[in-house]
Amino acid sequence: AGARQALDRAIRDRVLSNRVVRVKVWTADGRIVASDQPALVDRRFQLRAEERRVLRARGVNAEVSDLTRPENARERHFGKLLEVYFGTHTSSGTPLLFEAYVRFDVIAASGNRTLVAFAPALGGGLLLLWLAQLPLAAALVRRLRRSQDRERALMTRAIESSERERRRIAADLHDSVVQDLAGSSMSLTAIARTLRQHGEHTAAADLDARANDLRQNIRDLRTLVVAIAPRRLHEEGLAAALEDLASTARARGVHTSVDVTTRLTLDRSSEALVFRGAQEAVRNTLSHAHAEHVDIAVTDHGNGVRLMVHDDGTGFEPATPTPADDHVGLRLLAELARDVGGHLDVQSSPSHGTTIVLEVPAQ
């Protein structure tokens, strides 16, 4: 009895406070042997598995109190509580479980005070960390921009080199092969005329047929020269160059219309970009679409021009990759259009053809 009274006084004088509102001391069989609430002493409740484990291992545990349990009925008026319990033993070795109930709002307020106290140091540390990483981030951004600039410059250089090579090949074809073939055609015609004068009508007819075939080949080559390097793009304007491009499609049996109604003036680079878009669209149509009609239109669009090339070919599924995704020419055009503030869009559906729309601002 004396030991219990001494324990009660120690609990009341040294443990209970505005934070700790209830204390219970348990035996292994679930009996409360001491508490600041006399009505709980000598009552038995079933210990939970976690409490038995802590009692055996003499460990420590804490959790939010379940106030619906019977042993916590007298603590419900305190509101939300935190149970802290740990295993101990008497001087004779009897295991005991010491359990204290702590007000949760007091713990939260203490945590807030601690956070406020450490906030300046924490904020200062984060600021120092940010300042230390800022030069590295700036360097990475500069490196990324330089890499993008190099990639854009290489792409532009590749396209310019491609254009120069196209012009060189076109000039070589026109000045050498086409001229030589034209001379051969005239020679065959002259020989056929001589043979016909000597009565060799069969041989003359055969030579005339070969000469006609050769002239058709010359027309095809000249069409190819126009497609490779339009001579009239910057000299006579976009409309004339697009008509030359349309002639290459018409030579393949595709009905092609050209409608240029823009009133804006494009610089050489924007004009070349619009023509390149039309050229790429027509080339894809002739190679893949099996179209019968192609319509090329250039109209005003806001502060720029819009190129629209539509064909009535086979089209493709929207879910499959579009030409802008897997065709190098259109992908480069899309990137160049973005660089100048424009946009390239490819629209298609099965059996409804394909429409390529290129928007370029007027510089």
Buried (B, 14 or more C-beta within 10 A) or exposed (E): EEEEEEBBEEBEEEBBEEBBBBBBBBBBEBBBBBBBEEEBBEBEBEBBEEBBEBBEEEEEBEEEBEBEEEBBEEBEEBEEBBBBBBBEEEEEEEBBBBBBBBBBEBBEEEEEEEEEEEEEEEEEEEEEEEEEEEEEEEEEEEEEEEEEEEEBEEBBEEBEEEBEEBBEBBBEBBEEBBEEBBEBBEEBBEBBEEBBEEEBEEBBEBBBEBBEEBBEBBEEBBBBBBBBBBBBBEEEBBBBBBBBBBBBBBBEEBEBEBEBEBEBEBEEBBBBBBBBBBBBBBBBBBEBBEBEBBBBBBBEBEEBBBBBBBBBBBBBEEEEEBBBEEBEBBBBBBBBBEEBEBBBBBBBEEEEBBBBBBBBBBB
